[in-house]
Structure formats: C-alpha cells, structure tokens
Amino acid sequence: MSTNAIILLILAYFGVLILISYFTGKEDSNEAFFKANKSAPWYLVAFGMIGASLSGVTFISVPGAVEAKQFGYFQVVIGYFFGYLIIAYVLLPLYYKMNLTSIYTYLKERFGTTSYKTGSIAFLISRTVGASFRLFLVAKVLQLLVFNNFDIPFPVTVVITIALIWLYTFRGGIKTIIFTDTLQTLFMLVSVVVTISFLATALDLNSISELYNNVTESKLSKVFFLDDVNDAQYFIKSFLAGVFITITMTGLDQDMMQKNLTCKNLKDAQKNMVSFSVILVFVNILFLTLGLLLTQYATQHGIIAKKDDLFPTIAMLPEIGVVTSAFFLLGLIAAAYSSADSALTSLTTSFCIDIIELDKKPKEDQKRVRKQIHVLFSVILVIVIILFDLLFKDVSVIWELFKAAGYTYGPLLGLFAFGILTKKHLKDKYVWIIAIVAPIVSYFINMYSVDLLNGYQIGFEILIVNGLLTFLGLLCISKRSEISID
C-alpha cells in the first residue's frame, strides 16, 4: 500500500469523524459535552465501549505478545468479566443514585474536599499516562508507515495525532464520542476478522474447523498457568488482577464511567455494562487468535519483528494485499482513537468539574474555560508521548500500561473501597499523604518481591497490593465516628 494511499485513507477516515462531529456538536453546551444530555442509547454506548476499552494497545500488543505469553492474557480477560459485573451492580447504582457528572464527587460527599481532590488528581495522572501509552503506540505505527517516508520527526507526528482528536471532539465532547466510538469499534472488529481470514488462507486453513484445530493444538494457545505460584502469569494472580484492573480502569475511571452516565437511567447503564462484558470476552479471543496466526505466518516466512511491530509489519507487506492493509490501518486508527478521544474529553471534564469547579465560575465564562482546558490537555498528551518515546523501545506496551496502572490507580481503589466497605470518617487533610506513600511502598515491594517473598514474582496484582496499602493507610487516619450513605 503506497504512502499516498495511506494518507488519503487517513484523511477520508477523519473526514467522516469530523462530519459526525459537525452534526452531534451543534449543541455546543457544557451539558452536552460532559453528559450528552443523558440521552445516549445504551446499545450504542455498549458497542462503542468495546473499542474504547480495547484501544490500539490491545489491537497491537495482545497479538504481538502471544509468542512470549501464549494465551495467558485470557486469564486476565476472565477476571475482566467478573469485574464488569461488580461495576454494574455495585458502582453504577451508587453513581446514578447521587446523579454524578464526575464520579469523584462521591469522595467529596463521603470524606471531604482533600479526598475529592486526591481522587481527581489520581485519575488525571492515571488517564494521562494511559492515554499517552495508547497514542504513543499508534503514533509509532504512523511514523513507521507514513511519516518516515517524508523525513517528518516523531514529535511532529505526535502533534498531528493529537490535533486530529481535538478537531472532532472540541465541540460535542462525550455526545460526539458516543457516535464516533460506535463507528470506530465497527472498523476495528472488521479489521481483525479480515486479517484473520487472510492469514488463515495463507496458512492453508480453509475452514473454520481447520482454523479451530490449528489454534487449539498449538502450544501458543495455552490459557491456564497453574503450576508455579511464583510465575507472574499464575492463574489466580492474573484472574484477580483482571477483576481489579476492570474495577479501577473502568469503574473508578471518569473516562469509562462518563459514557455509562450518558444513559437514560440505571437499568440502561447496567444493560450496557453486562452486554459489553460478554462481547468483550469473545473479542479478546479474536485478538489472541490473530496473534497466534501472525506468529505462525512470521515463522513460516522468516519475518523478524519487535513485539508491537509484528502486526503492522505483516499487515503492510505487499503480498498481504491492498484491502487487508487498508483494513488493518483503519482498525488500528479506530482502536487507538476510540480510546484516546474519550480520554481527552474525560480529562477535560474531570479537571473542569473536580479541580477548578467550573460550575462556580460565571456562566458566560464556562464554555471558554472548558475549551481552554481541552487545549491544555492536548498539549500535555503531546509532551508525555514524546517522553515515552525516549523511555520505551522494544517493549510490549500493554504490559507497561498495566504496570503503570497498578501504581496510579491503586489510591483510587483504596479510597473507593474504604468509602463503600466501611462507614468510617477520615481525617481528610491527611489523605493525600496516604495516596503518595502507598504507591511508593508498592513500588519497592514489587522491586524486591523475589527476595522478600521467597521467589514470588508480583505481576498485575501490584494494583491489589497498592489498593490494600491505601486502604490500611486510610484506616490509620480514620475517625471513630460513623456515617451512612443513604
């Protein structure tokens, strides 16, 4: 696929997104930007959330990691499913009962202003890092496929990547994203199916039964790791990590919950979450299958590529064909942007509502300030992505993303767990100290876990450790008096 064809494809794709933005962003109000006027159809939210949840990281890194990790990631996916059920029947009722725009307002009502600000800042850091990882990956692929041919430096590629998101989200916000995410999820899933179909044919797997047998008989399709408790992929560790990653990175994340809060009522939001959780299991099976076929194809043809370069390297080979290459590119862009665009909107929302308390500013200034914050976070994402380019080279980004999440989301997990599971007050002014100390202690426990814990390697469950340390720290600064949340 020629460079000019790739550029035309990208321009056409974003032209469609901008067109959607034009029609959905006609009501340029804060209510539409933040909550879509609470009128989004639950089935559109559910379908769009698939793309937002998976992102370009899953699109590239899950298939790329199969050779080294086999199907061990599916243990985490099983945990995801149960985590989504907890969100649907524990967290969503709480959020809808309190009629929240920002979910961190709960911490203000429950504990006080310092807890509220601490939770909001923890989210801002977490989502900035997460969104930057995702956009870093797609920017690297675009650099490889397009911009290197024009000797355009990577920082410029990053600016273009972020500018495109800003262009179609600055007016409609979450209302626009509900519709663009639906389209982008469709592109992503079609891309995966088309690529699997091509690879199956190339590997002489001419029927679904042959494809199934090839996958199940391969050593790479091993799912459950039950032999060594010290293994980072040990089943119980991966499963629990999946549960808590979901609770924190979806249920305690303004980005993902902002979509749920656009539904008309709690019942619709719960239908969205349950249906989404079931579909996501099967979608991840598709990605793992794709990874196995990519690895087999690379081995058969002597293709050597870094982990996260495997899919794009094969997808853009001349023998793959223009159609498959085009669908790969559309799928990658769709997967990356369906996550990143909502991240930019949710960062803007959280900062406006939680940090600067936009609703307290003069009515005539609110829209202008919101747009300025939107630009500010666009610039921040550019800077962070460029820093990532200096720090991360031959790594599987999805594993780095989950490592980072273990430290940044831990305080949120501890704060919400303490609020929901206990009735204790806190000495609110000390909460921020706990939120800083717990991740630092977690980091050192993780670093020296093999020596301290008799060979035990901590994996994704560092999030649980961090949340537990936060919970215990909050217990130390709790008061004796009790309250109840009606």
C-alpha positions in Angstrom: 0.0 0.0 0.0 1.6 3.3 -1.1 2.2 6.2 1.2 -0.1 8.4 -0.8 -2.9 5.8 -0.5 -2.4 5.6 3.3 -2.6 9.4 3.6 -5.8 9.5 1.5 -7.3 6.7 3.6 -6.5 8.6 6.9 -7.9 11.9 5.5 -11.1 10.2 4.4 -11.5 8.5 7.8 -11.1 11.7 9.7 -13.3 13.5 7.3 -16.1 11.1 8.4 -15.4 11.7 12.1 -15.4 15.4 11.6 -18.7 15.1 9.7 -20.2 13.2 12.7 -18.8 15.8 15.0 -20.5 18.6 13.0 -24.0 17.0 13.4 -23.5 15.9 17.0 -21.8 19.1 18.1 -24.4 21.6 17.0 -25.4 22.0 20.7 -22.2 23.3 22.0 -23.2 23.3 25.7 -21.4 22.0 28.7 -24.3 19.6 29.5 -23.9 18.0 26.0 -20.1 18.0 26.3 -20.0 16.4 29.7 -23.1 14.1 29.8 -24.7 14.0 26.3 -27.8 15.4 27.9 -28.3 11.9 29.5 -29.9 10.7 26.3 -27.5 8.2 24.8 -28.9 4.8 23.7 -27.4 2.1 25.9 -26.7 -0.3 22.9 -24.6 2.4 21.2 -22.7 3.1 24.4 -22.1 -0.7 24.9 -20.8 -1.2 21.3 -18.7 1.9 21.4 -17.1 1.0 24.7 -15.6 -2.1 23.2 -13.3 0.0 21.1 -12.7 2.4 23.9 -11.8 -0.4 26.3 -9.5 -2.3 23.9 -7.7 0.6 22.3 -4.8 0.5 19.9 -2.7 -1.1 22.7 -4.9 -4.3 22.6 -5.0 -4.1 18.8 -1.2 -4.2 18.5 0.2 -5.5 21.8 -2.1 -8.5 22.6 -1.4 -10.2 19.2 2.3 -9.2 19.5 2.7 -10.8 22.9 1.3 -14.2 22.1 4.7 -15.6 21.1 6.1 -14.8 24.6 3.0 -15.0 26.8 0.9 -17.6 24.9 -2.8 -17.2 25.6 -2.1 -16.3 29.3 -3.7 -12.9 28.8 -7.1 -14.7 28.6 -6.8 -15.4 32.3 -6.9 -11.6 32.9 -9.9 -11.4 30.5 -11.9 -13.8 32.6 -11.2 -11.5 35.6 -12.4 -8.6 33.5 -15.8 -10.2 33.1 -16.4 -10.6 36.8 -15.1 -7.1 37.4 -17.7 -5.6 35.0 -20.4 -7.4 36.9 -19.2 -5.7 40.1 -19.3 -2.3 38.3 -22.8 -3.0 37.0 -24.3 -3.9 40.4 -22.2 -2.1 42.9 -20.8 1.1 41.5 -23.3 2.1 38.9 -26.2 2.2 41.4 -24.2 4.4 43.6 -23.3 6.8 40.8 -26.8 7.1 39.5 -28.3 7.5 42.9 -26.0 10.5 43.5 -26.7 11.8 40.0 -23.0 12.4 39.4 -21.3 14.1 36.4 -17.8 13.4 37.8 -17.7 10.1 39.8 -15.1 11.7 42.1 -17.8 13.9 43.6 -18.6 10.8 45.6 -15.4 11.2 47.5 -16.2 14.7 48.4 -19.6 13.7 49.8 -18.2 10.7 51.6 -14.9 12.1 53.1 -14.3 15.7 52.2 -12.5 18.1 49.8 -9.0 16.7 50.2 -10.1 13.2 49.4 -12.1 14.5 46.5 -9.2 16.4 45.0 -6.8 13.5 45.7 -9.0 11.1 43.8 -9.4 13.5 40.9 -5.7 14.1 40.6 -5.1 10.3 40.8 -7.4 9.9 37.9 -5.9 12.8 35.9 -2.4 11.2 36.3 -3.7 7.7 35.5 -5.7 8.6 32.4 -2.9 10.9 31.1 -0.4 8.1 31.4 -2.9 5.5 29.9 -4.0 7.7 27.0 -0.4 8.6 26.3 0.6 4.9 26.1 -2.2 4.2 23.7 -1.5 7.2 21.5 2.3 6.6 21.6 1.7 3.2 20.0 -0.4 4.5 17.1 1.9 7.4 16.6 4.8 5.0 16.3 3.0 2.9 13.7 2.0 6.0 11.7 5.6 7.1 11.9 6.8 3.8 10.6 4.2 3.6 7.8 3.8 7.2 6.7 5.9 10.0 8.2 9.3 8.4 7.9 8.9 8.5 4.2 8.7 12.3 4.4 11.5 12.6 7.0 9.0 14.1 9.4 10.3 13.8 13.0 8.3 11.8 15.6 7.3 14.9 17.7 5.5 16.4 14.7 3.7 13.1 14.1 2.5 13.2 17.7 1.2 16.8 17.3 -0.7 15.8 14.2 -2.1 12.7 16.1 -3.4 14.8 19.0 -4.6 17.7 16.7 -6.9 15.3 14.8 -8.6 14.2 18.1 -9.0 17.8 19.2 -10.6 18.7 15.9 -13.6 16.4 16.2 -14.1 16.5 20.0 -13.7 20.2 20.9 -17.4 21.0 20.4 -19.5 17.9 21.0 -17.4 16.2 23.7 -18.9 13.0 25.0 -22.0 13.4 22.8 -19.8 13.2 19.7 -17.7 10.3 21.1 -20.7 8.1 21.7 -21.3 8.0 17.9 -17.7 8.1 16.7 -16.7 5.2 19.1 -19.5 3.1 17.6 -18.1 3.6 14.1 -14.6 3.1 15.2 -15.4 -0.1 17.0 -17.0 -1.5 13.9 -13.9 -0.7 11.8 -11.7 -2.3 14.4 -13.6 -5.6 14.6 -14.0 -5.8 10.8 -10.2 -5.2 10.5 -9.4 -8.2 12.8 -11.8 -10.5 11.1 -10.4 -9.6 7.6 -6.8 -10.1 8.8 -7.6 -13.5 10.4 -9.4 -14.5 7.2 -6.3 -13.7 5.1 -3.9 -15.3 7.4 -6.0 -18.5 7.7 -6.0 -18.8 3.9 -2.2 -18.1 3.7 -1.6 -20.9 6.2 -3.8 -23.3 4.3 -6.6 -23.3 6.9 -9.5 -23.4 4.6 -12.4 -23.9 7.0 -13.5 -22.8 10.5 -12.9 -26.3 11.8 -9.3 -26.3 10.5 -8.7 -22.9 12.0 -10.1 -24.1 15.3 -8.0 -27.2 15.3 -4.9 -25.2 14.4 -5.5 -22.9 17.4 -6.3 -25.5 20.0 -3.4 -27.8 19.0 -0.8 -25.1 19.1 1.5 -24.7 22.1 0.9 -21.0 21.9 -2.8 -21.4 22.8 -2.1 -22.4 26.4 -4.5 -20.4 28.5 -4.1 -21.5 32.1 -0.9 -21.3 34.1 -1.4 -23.3 37.3 1.9 -24.9 38.0 4.1 -22.2 39.6 2.6 -19.7 42.1 5.7 -17.6 41.7 5.1 -17.2 37.9 3.8 -13.7 37.0 1.2 -15.4 34.8 -0.1 -17.8 37.6 -3.9 -18.1 37.1 -5.1 -16.8 40.5 -2.8 -13.7 40.2 -3.9 -13.0 36.6 -7.6 -13.5 37.4 -7.6 -11.3 40.4 -5.6 -8.7 38.6 -8.2 -8.7 35.8 -11.0 -8.2 38.3 -9.3 -5.2 39.9 -7.9 -3.7 36.7 -11.5 -3.6 35.5 -12.9 -2.1 38.7 -10.3 0.6 38.7 -9.6 1.3 35.0 -13.3 1.2 34.2 -15.5 1.5 37.3 -13.3 4.1 39.0 -12.3 5.9 35.8 -14.1 9.0 34.7 -13.3 8.2 31.1 -15.3 4.9 31.0 -17.9 5.9 33.5 -18.7 9.1 31.7 -20.1 7.0 28.9 -22.2 5.0 31.2 -23.6 8.1 32.9 -24.9 9.3 29.5 -27.5 6.5 29.5 -31.1 7.5 30.3 -31.3 5.5 33.6 -29.5 3.0 35.8 -31.3 0.0 34.1 -30.0 1.0 30.7 -26.5 1.6 32.1 -26.5 -1.9 33.6 -27.7 -3.5 30.3 -24.9 -1.7 28.6 -22.3 -2.9 31.1 -23.4 -6.6 31.1 -23.8 -6.9 27.3 -20.4 -5.2 26.9 -18.7 -7.6 29.3 -19.9 -10.7 27.4 -19.0 -9.3 24.0 -15.5 -8.3 25.2 -14.7 -11.9 26.1 -15.2 -13.1 22.5 -13.5 -10.1 21.0 -10.3 -10.8 23.1 -10.4 -14.4 21.8 -10.3 -13.0 18.3 -7.3 -10.9 19.2 -5.4 -13.8 20.7 -6.2 -16.0 17.7 -4.9 -13.2 15.4 -1.7 -13.1 17.5 -1.2 -16.9 17.1 -1.7 -16.7 13.3 0.6 -13.7 13.0 3.3 -15.6 14.8 2.9 -18.7 12.7 2.9 -16.6 9.5 6.1 -14.8 10.6 7.8 -18.1 11.4 6.8 -19.6 8.1 8.1 -16.6 6.1 11.2 -15.8 8.2 9.8 -12.4 9.3 11.5 -10.9 12.4 9.8 -8.0 14.2 9.7 -6.5 17.6 6.7 -7.4 19.7 4.5 -4.5 19.0 5.7 -4.2 15.4 4.6 -7.8 14.4 1.0 -6.9 13.3 1.8 -3.7 11.4 4.9 -5.3 9.8 2.9 -8.2 8.4 -0.2 -6.2 7.6 1.7 -3.8 5.4 3.6 -6.4 3.3 2.9 -6.1 -0.4 1.8 -9.7 -0.6 -0.9 -9.1 2.0 -2.9 -7.0 -0.5 -4.3 -3.5 -0.5 -7.7 -4.5 1.0 -6.2 -6.2 4.1 -3.6 -3.5 4.6 -6.3 -0.8 4.3 -8.5 -2.6 6.9 -5.5 -3.0 9.2 -4.8 0.7 9.1 -8.4 1.6 9.6 -8.7 -0.8 12.5 -5.5 0.5 14.2 -6.6 4.1 13.9 -10.1 3.3 15.0 -8.9 1.3 18.0 -6.4 3.9 19.1 -8.7 6.9 18.6 -11.8 5.3 20.1 -9.9 5.2 23.4 -7.9 8.4 23.2 -10.7 10.7 22.1 -12.8 9.9 25.1 -9.7 10.2 27.3 -9.1 13.8 26.2 -12.8 14.5 26.9 -12.8 12.9 30.3 -9.6 14.6 31.3 -11.2 17.9 30.4 -14.4 17.0 32.3 -12.6 15.9 35.5 -10.3 19.0 35.5 -13.2 21.4 34.9 -15.6 19.8 37.4 -13.3 18.5 40.1 -10.2 20.7 40.1 -11.3 24.2 39.0 -15.0 23.7 39.8 -16.3 25.2 36.6 -19.9 25.4 37.7 -18.9 28.0 40.2 -17.5 30.3 37.6 -19.6 33.0 35.8 -22.0 31.4 33.3 -20.6 33.5 30.4 -17.0 32.2 31.1 -17.7 28.5 31.4 -17.6 27.5 27.8 -14.5 29.5 27.1 -12.7 27.9 30.1 -13.7 24.4 29.1 -12.3 24.9 25.6 -9.0 26.2 27.0 -8.7 23.2 29.3 -9.4 21.0 26.3 -6.4 22.5 24.5 -4.2 22.3 27.7 -4.7 18.6 28.0 -4.0 18.2 24.3 -0.6 19.8 24.8 0.1 17.7 27.9 -0.6 14.5 26.0 1.9 15.6 23.3 4.6 16.2 25.9 4.0 12.9 27.7 4.0 10.8 24.5 7.3 12.3 23.4 8.8 11.4 26.8 7.5 7.8 26.3 9.4 7.7 23.0 12.6 8.3 24.9 11.9 5.7 27.6 10.2 2.8 25.9 11.7 1.0 23.0 11.4 -2.8 22.5 8.6 -3.4 24.9 5.0 -4.7 24.8 3.1 -1.6 25.6 0.0 -3.4 27.0 2.2 -4.9 29.8 3.8 -1.5 30.5 0.3 0.1 30.6 -0.9 -2.4 33.2 2.2 -1.9 35.3 1.7 1.9 35.3 -2.0 1.4 36.2 -1.0 -0.7 39.2 0.7 2.4 40.7 -1.6 5.2 39.5 -5.0 3.6 40.1 -4.1 2.0 43.5 -5.1 5.1 45.6 -8.4 5.3 43.8 -9.1 1.6 44.5 -8.3 2.1 48.2 -10.3 5.3 48.5 -13.5 3.9 46.9 -13.2 0.6 48.7 -12.8 2.3 52.0 -15.8 4.5 51.3 -18.1 1.6 50.2 -17.0 -1.1 52.6 -16.7 1.0 55.8 -18.8 3.7 57.5 -15.8 5.5 59.0 -14.9 9.2 58.7 -11.4 10.2 57.7 -9.0 12.9 58.9 -9.4 14.3 55.4 -6.4 16.6 55.4 -4.0 13.6 55.6 -5.5 11.6 52.7 -3.1 12.9 50.1 -0.1 11.6 52.1 -1.5 8.1 52.0 -2.1 8.4 48.3 1.6 9.2 47.7 3.1 6.8 50.2 1.1 3.7 49.2 2.4 3.6 45.5 6.0 4.3 46.6 5.9 1.4 49.1 4.2 -0.8 46.4 7.0 0.0 44.0 9.7 -1.2 46.4 7.7 -4.3 47.4 7.4 -5.1 43.7 11.1 -4.4 43.0 12.3 -6.7 45.8 9.4 -9.2 45.8 11.6 -12.2 44.7 13.9 -11.6 47.7 11.2 -10.6 50.2 8.6 -13.3 49.3 10.7 -16.3 48.7 10.9 -16.1 44.9 7.3 -14.8 44.4 7.1 -12.5 41.3 4.4 -9.8 41.5 2.6 -9.2 38.3 -0.5 -7.2 37.6 -1.6 -7.8 41.2 0.6 -4.9 42.2 -2.7 -2.9 41.8 -4.3 -5.0 44.6 -1.2 -4.5 46.8 -1.3 -0.8 46.2 -5.1 -0.6 46.9 -4.7 -2.6 50.1 -1.9 -0.4 51.3 -4.0 2.6 50.6 -6.9 1.1 52.5 -4.8 0.2 55.5 -3.3 3.7 55.5 -6.8 5.3 55.4 -7.7 3.0 58.3 -4.8 4.6 60.3 -6.2 8.1 59.7 -9.8 7.2 60.3 -12.1 8.6 63.0 -14.2 6.7 65.4 -17.5 8.3 64.5 -19.5 6.6 61.8 -21.7 7.8 58.9 -24.0 6.1 56.5 -24.6 6.8 52.8 -28.4 6.8 52.2 
